[in-house]
Amino acid sequence: MREASFETRLREYIDAQVPIIYIDSFDDNKVDDMILNVTGKRVVWEWNEMDGCINRKKIENGRVTSIFESVNADWTLSELLKYGVKEEELDRKILIVKDIYSYLEDSKLVALLKNACLKIEEGRLETTFIFISPVVKIPKELEKYMVLLEEDFLKEEEIREVVSEFLEECSLGSLHEKLMDEIVVAFKGLSNLEIETILALDLSSRGTIDRETIHLIIEQKQQMIRKAGILEMIPVNEGLEDIGGLENLKNWLQKKAVILKDMAKAKKFGVELPKGVLIAGVPGCGKSLNAKASAKLFEVPLLKLDMGRIMGKYVGESEENLRHAIALAEAIAPCVLWVDELEKAFAGIGGNGGGAEVTTRLFGQFLTWMQEKKSAVFVVATANDIMKLPPELMRKGRFDEIFYVKLPTREERRKIFEIHIGKRRPDDLKDINIDKLVSETEGYSGADIEGIVKGGVESAYVNKKSNVETEDIIEAIESTHSLSEVMEKEIYEMERAYKEKKFKCASDE
Ligand code: ATP
């Protein structure tokens, strides 16, 4: 997905005379250095709220050095743009603008920028604006003059370097190789600055960097991912043993686990890296459970992508959010990326209007990524109603397999009862007539059964009984409406459509 490095892409955009390059980053210093590096002998000015307009570069005897020399401390950004364009002061210059996003709500400033971009396009002005901001906000008027550039996530060798440098600076000596490897993996997906911050935090609070640091890293990483707001790192407790039935799906996942657990060996043998699975079907029948269990089975982190949060207010923001989420997942890989409620995410594709256009673009972006994906990000997409999904998603080459889950069979209900009673009242299990419970729950979902067991256990407790008995659970069944009662027609229609499309059934029928 990211062939060219950040620096190369930046250089290419500058060479291509793109009027505005919007860099999504909060590590200003790192980006500054890079800009000075790739701009060769071109003059670089900067504008920021504090210092006004500054000259950032000195060239002496062909050598480029970074400086911070005031050009005009009083200029507002508007004044600089007005004056700079009119008097051609900005001609043949690069202008870095920091924290631009709050200014992009000002329509007058946007108009000034647009005017400058028009001149650049016509070849009457040779300026490149480089916006650096951790918040992406692109006004529609400027969209066509702008490219978005996002920082690369660090590669493992680079993370190792950052950690080693930190240890050296703090005279901490080197770490045991295995511990270093684990720390590096834990830091995947974080920026230079974030890594240094976490290490400094740990050092100041505990006075050392050791195995415990990994816990802090994971904790902080979860927080950072949560703050970014698009992906969520989900703690995984459920395993395949917590799923009753769905044997076909579980067997399939187990085969993929063999590959994912030793990818290098599998690749060498000629095996393709698994892309992922789409699990569709009636609510409450174990789709989410399978997403979680697969992460546990593969022994990798579980990231949940909330498509609702991907949708941004500004032009290009949604696409950038998705790109960011994908890049983050790739940086954290190997991992499971769980895309929940896929049909909601891509509803309205191909329709008219701004919202539908964005959805269609996002969908295309997601499909291309799935198609070309070379990273160890295993996608588990879950959907209630697959029929609402565009057919392209179901074509070969996207997901490795599509499974549908239906209401549990008799045998599956037995296992689900055993699991949920076993979790709460393991000693009562042998005396409970599971056969009877199974016979009474035709048309009930896994979630219904879990609710029934909870209800039965609660009522036995409230009635001051020492054990949970069959009758307690039967009573709970009687007071619960089954899923098939609630949505009989939809379930029937769904199953018919899945069979017609020849999707695999998750259960061993
Ligand atoms: P939704 O489409 O509503 O998100 P889902 O298919 O993802 O539903 P889950 O969240 O996996 O359903 O299931 C809800 C709960 O029901 C689970 O937490 C689990 O406790 C129970 N459950 C569902 N199916 C099974 C199953 N096959 N085995 C054990 N428990 C199950």
Boltz pocket constraint, residues with backbone or C-beta under 6 A from the ligand:
constraints:
  - pocket:
      binder: B
      contacts: [[A, 242], [A, 243], [A, 244], [A, 245], [A, 246], [A, 281], [A, 282], [A, 283], [A, 284], [A, 285], [A, 286], [A, 287], [A, 288], [A, 289], [A, 290], [A, 382], [A, 383], [A, 384], [A, 416], [A, 419], [A, 445], [A, 446], [A, 447], [A, 448], [A, 450]]
      max_distance: 6.0
